[in-house]
Each structure stands twice: as C-alpha cells, then as structure tokens.
Amino acid sequence: MRILLVEDERKVASFIARALREKSYAVDVAATGEQGLDLAATEPYDAILLDIRLPGVSGIEVCRQLRQGGMETPILMLTARGLVEQRVEGLNAGADDYLTKPFALAELEARVQALIRRGFGKTAATLRCADLELDRHRRRAKRGESGVPLTSREFALLEFLMLRSPDPVTRSEIVEHVWDCHFDSETNLVEVYINRLRQKIDQDHSPKLIRTVRGLGYSLRSEE
Ligand code: CA
C-alpha cells in the first residue's frame, strides 16, 4: 500500500516514514502543502497523512482542495494537542480521521490500517484465498498449516493482490501501490518479486493461486 505523507518537519517526517516502511508501506514524503497537492494529483495513493500545520498552504487547505477536486483517498490529519477547533476544521474540510501529536507509532499504524481498509471497503483484518491466509495486523501469512516468512515488500505485494482478488492487477498498478516514487519501473523487479512469492506460496501447494494474466498482469484466485 502506498502512502503520501505531508509533513514539513524533516525529523518527524523521516521517523514516521521509516516506521511505515518497516510495516511494508511504500511512503512518499512531501515537505509542503503545494508539493503534497502536486504528488496527490499525479500519483495514486491508498492513504494520505496530512500535517495540519504547514508553511504556506495549510493542511486544512490541502485537504479542502483535494476533496473539492473529487479525490476520495482516505485522509488522516496530524494535529497538535489540545486544539479541538483544528480537528473540527479538519473533519469539516473532508479528513476521515485525525491523530493528535505526539502519538505512539502503534497507534499511527493501527489508524493507517483502518483507514486503508475503509478505503477498499473491506473490514477484514484477515484476507483469505483458498487455504492462504494473510493476517494484516500481525503482518503474517500462512498457507494451510505452515507459516510463510515474507519480507516486507513481499508482504505488501501479496496484500495488494489479495485485496484485489479475484480481479487482475496490472504491472503498473503493482508498481504504483507497492513501491514508492523512487522506484524505477523499467526494471523487472515486479517479475522477480512475483516469482519469489510463487516459490513461497505456490511451489509446494495446490491449487496454484498466483496467475499470470497474459497481456495484463497478475491475479490471485483459486478457481479458473
Ligand atoms: Ca508541521
């Protein structure tokens, strides 16, 4: 899942970005409201984390402009402690939720997960396909009775395939949702990761779940 973080304080931004990347999210950071608006207009995000206090265009204004432009991506506002009117203003501007600084990383992760679930219209913390199970809270996968160890990027890829299952996803959708904007889409990394996932998930099992959809991309499903 790919997240846009709009936060002007570099230390805070890199702290949050690192924590989310460790949890398998792809994170792009914008340091100003203007930059945030530009990125949100050109890149597909699964959620936007928006600091309310930004130099220039404020977080509230960014949120208002995104919603006025018809964007439905879930937005989490980061607000200062005690400023109730800021929160109200943020929610009125179209934010889905807010989090008061300072916050615990565990809480941030839980809110982000809840937000993305809502965005996909799914409530399940556990995704299933045949005997494959993905526990999104514990970040664990298992096939049948055996646990499948995944790197954070493999987890992100599998999660994306499962969220869209049984529909196919294109290679560029995978790049857009699983990798952040530093990724060079000319490489064959998607194929490399799909192959690794196949080895871990399908090799010793049937039915094979990860399918190549010719001319399109990949899908994860148990039946033809
Ligand atoms: Ca700030």
Residues whose N, C-alpha, C, O or C-beta is under 5 A from the ligand:
A	BS01	CA	D8 E9 D51 R53 L54
